[in-house]
Amino acid sequence: MVEPTPESASAVTTPYSTRKLTAGLMLGVGVHAMEGFSVYTALPALTVEMNARPLYGAVITIYLLGSLVGLVWAGVRADTHGLGGTLRVGLLAAATGLLGATLAQRIELLLLFRVFQGFGGGALTTVIYAAVHQAYPRERWAQTLAFLSLAWGVSAVAMPGLLGLIVDHLHWRYVFALGLPIVALAGWLTLPPLATLAAERAQRHTVSPEVGVDAGVGAEPGADTDGGPRRTRRLVTAVTVVVLGALVGLHGALLPGVPAALALVLPAVGGAAVIGGLAVLWPPGVFRLRGVLPASVGVKTLACGLFFGAEAHLPLALTDVHQRGSAFVGLVLTVAAMAWSSAAFVQARLLPRFGPSRITLFGVLAIAFAVLGLNALVDPTASPFLALPLWAVAAAGMGFVYNTVSDSALAATCDGESGATGTALGISDSVGAAFGAGLASALLNTAPSMAEGLTRGWCALLLLAFPMLLGASRLGGPTAATAKDEPATVVA
């Protein structure tokens, strides 16, 4: 890969512009978070009203598939045509999906509009990472990522309860409708600074006729316009392979009439297809954790697998083993969300001093320690309140790991490839979480008891910590986090 250039951190540094852009990006995170939280609170009521309980899981899955397509499309679009136009399409798709879901009278239409929501959410994720890379000076990336984590944490704390009240006292349709003004406000705050940034970047580079300026949004210098269609076809094929491989690997063996021998082969075939597709979607070297960018993406994927895979089954231990209600589960997850957000700001202050390798190593050990401690909860005589400090420690570890590797990935990105890096980082979330939850679920389903199944799943997930430690060691020391770019251009 070409070495990152100083221009990869051209900045909107006027305080007004920076604050406005940061607020808009935080709302963008809120949009994506809300589209995830909204469906969980509205899903029971809407499936009953539409007589579609068998499609309960499809409402969630279809969003994830749309998100994957949006992530990849936005990465290509952002690197060839700039961020502003890409963001407009993503916001329009999200708004279309929210409005359609609000008005849909049939489950088939609602599923269609969930695809739009997922596409928009995926596109927003890519643009947010790319905007951090392009619009802020290097030394402010960690702080900006911490604010984005805060936006997600606030959403995780406030939205489930608020949206639950809306469903109980108004109607589930208002849950989707509430997202529309948030989408509009995010666009109003974010698009003007991105247009200013694009104009400033266009002045510093000779823009070829093929690249041009897309409605005030400067395309990235060095964009691969000649190979664009070929690259797009290649990525579309890879996305298709990943989606089909995941479906075959996770659900193929559950289809009625599948022979036992074939049921054993299908997960391996699906897994191989997913790995092959990801090899195209991710930077070269991710599976070997070689290089800062590949190691960052790989560690982020494994961290999401370890953390979210363990978290997916924590409620089972609390409700089935300890007979605790949903309110207690919500308390545990709320405390964890607060710990994650708080740790992200601590990480931003410590990163220049200790460097990405040490910060990531510390976070990985914290997550592993907490997941190991969860095994105590399979004993009915243990106190369920152990879950509160244990999962807060795990979430704090994620606050250190998640933002550190994101910062390192952006630092290793050269000008003109921020969209591709945003895509890789976004995909790592979905792939890691799906892998971790799927692995733990498979071990739980084949165990003779709930307690043994939980133990098997959590112990298997702990194995992910070893390659994470290897990848963390390749992220570099303090100089990797403190190297500053040339003075940023001030944008009015």
C-alpha positions, -999 to +999 in steps of 0.1 A: +000+000+000+011+036-007+024+053+025-001+077+040+004+113+029+001+144+050-030+153+030-049+124+045-057+146+074-067+179+058-090+195+084-120+216+090-103+234+119-125+265+124-141+258+158-177+264+145-172+241+115-155+214+136-182+214+163-209+214+137-194+185+118-187+165+150-223+170+162-236+159+128-214+128+128-226+120+163-262+122+151-252+099+122-241+073+148-274+079+166-293+072+134-275+039+129-280+030+166-316+040+166-324+019+135-309-011+154-326-004+188-359+006+173-366-027+157-359-046+189-385-026+208-410-025+180-406-060+167-429-079+190-458-055+185-454-051+147-451-088+140-483-095+160-502-067+142-490-079+108-495-115+117-459-122+108-443-138+138-425-164+116-406-135+100-394-121+133-358-128+126-360-118+090-367-082+100-333-081+117-314-101+092-326-081+062-312-049+078-278-065+083-277-076+047-286-041+035-260-026+058-233-048+043-242-036+008-243+000+020-208-003+036-192-016+004-210+008-020-202+039+002-165+029+003-163+029-035-184+060-039-165+080-012-131+073-028-142+082-063-168+109-059-162+123-024-181+122+009-209+147+005-227+130-023-222+096-006-237+110+026-267+124+008-275+091-007-271+073+026-293+098+045-319+096+017-319+058+019-322+059+057-351+084+055-368+064+028-366+032+049-379+050+081-408+066+063-417+034+045-415+014+077-437+039+094-464+037+067-461+000+057-493-021+060-478-054+050-448-073+063-434-076+027-432-039+023-417-034+058-390-059+049-383-040+017-379-007+036-357-024+062-333-030+033-332+008+026-326+014+063-297-010+064-282+004+032-284+039+047-269+028+080-240+010+063-233+040+041-233+063+071-208+041+089-183+043+060-187+081+056-182+087+093-149+069+094-138+086+062-148+120+075-127+116+106-097+107+084-102+137+060-117+164+081-097+164+114-060+168+122-042+136+132-039+145+168-077+149+172-088+115+157-088+097+191-109+125+207-133+125+178-137+087+179-144+090+217-173+115+210-187+090+185-185+063+211-203+086+235-231+090+209-235+052+207-234+049+245-260+075+250-282+058+225-277+024+242-287+039+276-316+062+266-332+047+235-345+013+247-365+027+275-378+057+256-387+036+225-404+010+248-426+037+263-435+049+228-445+014+218-465+008+250-484+041+251-485+053+214-478+029+186-448+010+172-449+031+140-439+062+159-406+045+168-396+046+131-411+080+125-389+094+153-358+088+133-368+111+104-361+144+121-328+130+134-318+121+098-327+156+086-307+173+114-277+151+108-277+161+072-281+198+080-251+197+104-228+175+083-232+184+046-221+220+047-187+213+064-181+184+040-188+207+011-164+233+024-138+205+029-143+193-006-138+227-021-106+232-001-093+198-012-102+206-048-081+237-047-051+218-036-052+191-063-056+191-100-089+174-105-091+153-137-122+156-159-131+120-151-132+128-114-146+163-114-165+178-086-198+161-078-223+188-068-198+207-047-182+176-033-146+171-044-136+136-054-105+121-038-073+128-056-060+097-072-094+081-073-094+049-094-120+060-119-107+039-148-109+007-127-141+018-110-165-004-128-142-034-125-136-028-089-173-024-083-181-057-100-154-074-079-168-060-047-204-068-056-193-104-063-175-106-029-205-092-010-227-118-027-203-146-018-201-134+019-239-132+022-246-166+006-217-182+025-230-169+058-266-181+051-253-216+041-229-218+070-253-206+097-287-219+085-281-245+058-278-273+082-311-263+098-332-268+067-356-297+068-345-328+050-308-321+050-288-353+054-266-355+085-234-358+065-243-327+044-252-308+076-216-313+088-201-301+055-223-270+050-208-249+078-173-255+064-184-246+029-201-215+040-172-205+062-148-209+033-170-188+011-171-160+037-133-161+041-129-159+003-152-129+001-137-111+030-102-115+014-115-092-014-134-068+009-106-064+034-071-050+030-045-077+021-029-092+051-058-091+076-059-129+081-021-128+088-023-096+109+006-082+089+009-045+087-007-018+108-039-014+087-046-052+083-037-058+120-061-030+130-090-045+110-082-080+122-080-071+159-112-050+156-130-080+141-118-104+167-126-080+195-162-076+183-164-114+181-152-119+217-172-091+232-205-093+214-204-131+212-201-133+250-226-105+255-252-122+233-255-151+259-250-131+291-288-125+294-294-162+293-272-167+323-290-140+342-326-149+332-324-187+330-297-196+356-304-168+381-341-161+374-335-124+370-358-102+349-353-081+319-349-050+340-318-064+357-304-074+323-310-039+311-291-025+341-261-046+333-260-035+297-266+001+306-237+001+331-215-015+304-225+011+278-215+039+303-182+021+310-174+018+273-180+056+266-160+066+297-131+044+287-131+058+252-123+093+266-096+079+289-081+061+259-080+093+239-059+110+266-036+080+271-030+071+235-003+097+227+017+087+259+015+049+257+009+042+220-016+019+203+001-014+211+001-010+248-034+005+249-048-024+228-030-050+248-045-036+280-079-036+265-077-072+252-066-084+286-095-066+303-120-082+280-105-116+284-104-114+322-141-104+322-152-131+298-133-157+319-151-143+350-185-148+334-181-186+339-188-180+376-223-170+366-232-206+354-233-215+391-268-208+405-254-201+439-231-173+426-244-138+430-258-124+397-245-090+407-211-102+396-223-094+361-222-057+368-185-052+375-174-080+352-192-067+321-183-031+329-146-042+328-152-059+295-170-028+281-142-006+293-117-029+276-137-025+244-136+013+248-098+010+248-095-015+219-122-004+196-112+033+192-074+025+193-075+001+164-099+025+145-074+053+150-045+031+139-063+020+108-071+056+098-034+066+104-023+038+080-047+050+053-033+070+024-052+098+007-079+085-016-085+053+003-104+065+034-137+052+020-122+017+016-108+018+052-142+029+065-158+000+047-133-025+062-138-011+097-176-012+093-176-048+080-154-059+109-181-050+133-208-070+116-186-100+107-170-102+142-203-100+161-220-125+138-190-149+141-188-146+179-225-150+185-228-179+160-199-198+175-212-194+210-247-203+199-236-235+181-217-247+212-247-238+234-271-257+212-250-289+212-244-289+250-263-312+273-272-283+297-275-245+297-246-242+322-222-264+302-232-247+269-225-212+283-191-224+296-182-239+263-191-208+244-173-184+266-142-205+268-141-210+230-145-172+225-115-167+248-093-183+222-098-152+201-077-132+226-045-149+215-044-136+179-057-103+192-026-100+214-004-108+184-021-082+163-019-056+191+018-061+192+021-049+156+003-016+160+034+004+171+045+025+201+038+061+212+053+076+180+026+059+160+000+078+179+018+112+182+032+117+147+015+149+135+008+159+099+016+192+083-004+222+097-040+218+087-057+243+064-082+265+082-116+264+066-140+292+074 
